[in-house]
Amino acid sequence: MINDFSLTEYCNSIADDIFADAPTFDDAMDWATESADGSEYVIYYAKAHDLCRNCDTTQGEEFVAECFSDTPMSYDDMACRIAYGEIYNRIQARLWAMNEEQAA
C-alpha cells in the first residue's frame, strides 16, 4: 500500500533518473509529464484510488480544479487525474530542486 512517504520516494526516484538522463532541463520537464502520465498510479484505477486515500493530494486536487473545472468526469477519472497532478508536481519539485543545486 502506498503512503505519503513512499509516494515521495517513488517520485524522487523518477526525477533522479530523469535528471541523470535528460540533455536539458526543458527535456527533463517534458519527461516528467510523460513519466507521470505513464505511472501505474495514473493508469490503474485501483492504484489511483489507493494514492488518493492514503496520500496528501493537495497538489493533485489543485491541478484538477485548475485544468478540469468544467469537465465532467467519473469517480475513476477524477482519481486518475488527481494522481497524475500529484505525481507530476512532486517530480517537478524534485527536478527544480536538483536544478537549483546544480546551478549553485
Secondary structure by P-SEA (a helix, b strand, c coil): cccaaaaaaaaaaaaaaaaaccccaaaaaaaaaaaaaaccccccaaaaaaaaacccaaaaaaaaaaccccccccaaaaaaaaaaaaaaaaaaaaaaaaaaaaac
